[in-house]
Amino acid sequence: MVFPVRDGYLDLHPGDSEPIPPIQHLMQFPPVVAVYEGVWRPVGYFIASKHSFPKDVERIASFIQRRHGLILDLACGPGNVTRNIARLAPESIVVGFDLSPSMLERAVRLTRKEGLQNVYYMRGSALTLPFKPDTFDAVTCCGALQLFRDQDQAVGEISRVLKLHGDFVCQTTLGPRTPPLWVRIADRMLKFGYFYLDDLKDRLDRFNFDLKSEERSNINYIFRAAKSG
Ligand SMILES: C[S@@+](CC[C@H](N)C(=O)[O-])C[C@H]1O[C@@H](n2cnc3c(N)ncnc32)[C@H](O)[C@@H]1O
């Protein structure tokens, strides 16, 4: 099979074979992609955490312990976290990976504009990562783990492609056991998803991750976990 290079990213998922939830349709809609990095993400993040997104992105990137190897930024969107990691770890190669062509096009454009040389973008699904086992020194995943259709499969794939003792650095959203009605209605419509903290920790444990550090602010949750076996 031949995989095309489109607009500067390698398309490892040609065709639209995977069913996607409504929120993912939004992530492919060009007007949403255009305002995502500057408005949607920082405003949504502030509401969820009362923190500044740009500042937290720098901190999240700094959680990565191994900065000389290959780093996967899973569900990279327009490359907002990817570019930060690439700047912080100029001796690493950073792969930005996402399902949305319009997000990737924007990521490529902004990366070129910033003159970053150590970033590559690929299109594919987090549920079937097209990489060999033990490939990456670190995997980051911000604002997306809760969106995936099958979270066991996604965490299993992250564990598979990470090297032993490699870092999984993640920012995600937690929900209360009994969310208010409006949250349940919105989630049913958009399927934006959230985790219960004990379920998430149990999932990390099942896929051989040791939790190394964690921070919670409101419904926002950031952690670093290392692959242990
Ligand atoms: C909320 S954005 C997060 C973007 C960026 N990481 C950030 O922190 O702002 C979620 C991203 O997940 C991507 N995504 C959703 N489902 C995916 C899947 N199954 N495989 C790969 N990417 C996916 C979407 O295309 C979107 O770009």
The ligand as an SDF file (V2000), in Angstrom:
LIG
                    3D

 27 29  0  0  0  0  0  0  0  0999 V2000
   -9.3440   18.8220   21.7350 C   0  0  0  0  0  0  0  0  0  0  0  0
   -8.2350   18.4730   20.3990 S   0  0  0  0  0  0  0  0  0  0  0  0
   -6.6520   18.4650   21.2350 C   0  0  0  0  0  0  0  0  0  0  0  0
   -5.5770   19.0900   20.3920 C   0  0  0  0  0  0  0  0  0  0  0  0
   -4.2890   19.4130   21.1480 C   0  0  0  0  0  0  0  0  0  0  0  0
   -3.6360   18.1920   21.5790 N   0  0  0  0  0  0  0  0  0  0  0  0
   -4.5490   20.3090   22.3420 C   0  0  0  0  0  0  0  0  0  0  0  0
   -4.1660   19.9410   23.4590 O   0  0  0  0  0  0  0  0  0  0  0  0
   -5.1170   21.3840   22.1730 O   0  0  0  0  0  0  0  0  0  0  0  0
   -8.5490   16.7870   20.1510 C   0  0  0  0  0  0  0  0  0  0  0  0
   -7.8690   16.2270   18.9320 C   0  0  0  0  0  0  0  0  0  0  0  0
   -8.0430   14.8090   18.9420 O   0  0  0  0  0  0  0  0  0  0  0  0
   -8.1080   14.3890   17.6170 C   0  0  0  0  0  0  0  0  0  0  0  0
   -8.6800   13.0310   17.5960 N   0  0  0  0  0  0  0  0  0  0  0  0
   -9.9160   12.6550   18.0010 C   0  0  0  0  0  0  0  0  0  0  0  0
  -10.0840   11.3220   17.8400 N   0  0  0  0  0  0  0  0  0  0  0  0
   -8.9140   10.8540   17.3440 C   0  0  0  0  0  0  0  0  0  0  0  0
   -8.4450    9.5530   16.9910 C   0  0  0  0  0  0  0  0  0  0  0  0
   -9.2270    8.4780   17.1080 N   0  0  0  0  0  0  0  0  0  0  0  0
   -7.1830    9.4240   16.5140 N   0  0  0  0  0  0  0  0  0  0  0  0
   -6.3760   10.5200   16.4020 C   0  0  0  0  0  0  0  0  0  0  0  0
   -6.7580   11.7750   16.7200 N   0  0  0  0  0  0  0  0  0  0  0  0
   -8.0200   11.9390   17.1940 C   0  0  0  0  0  0  0  0  0  0  0  0
   -8.9820   15.4450   16.9670 C   0  0  0  0  0  0  0  0  0  0  0  0
   -8.8530   15.4650   15.5730 O   0  0  0  0  0  0  0  0  0  0  0  0
   -8.4600   16.7120   17.6090 C   0  0  0  0  0  0  0  0  0  0  0  0
   -7.4750   17.3340   16.8310 O   0  0  0  0  0  0  0  0  0  0  0  0
  1  2  1  0
  2  3  1  0
  2 10  1  0
  3  4  1  0
  4  5  1  0
  5  6  1  0
  5  7  1  0
  7  8  2  0
  7  9  1  0
 10 11  1  0
 11 12  1  0
 11 26  1  0
 12 13  1  0
 13 14  1  0
 13 24  1  0
 14 15  1  0
 14 23  1  0
 15 16  2  0
 16 17  1  0
 17 18  1  0
 17 23  2  0
 18 19  1  0
 18 20  2  0
 20 21  1  0
 21 22  2  0
 22 23  1  0
 24 25  1  0
 24 26  1  0
 26 27  1  0
M  CHG  2   2   1   9  -1
M  END
$$$$
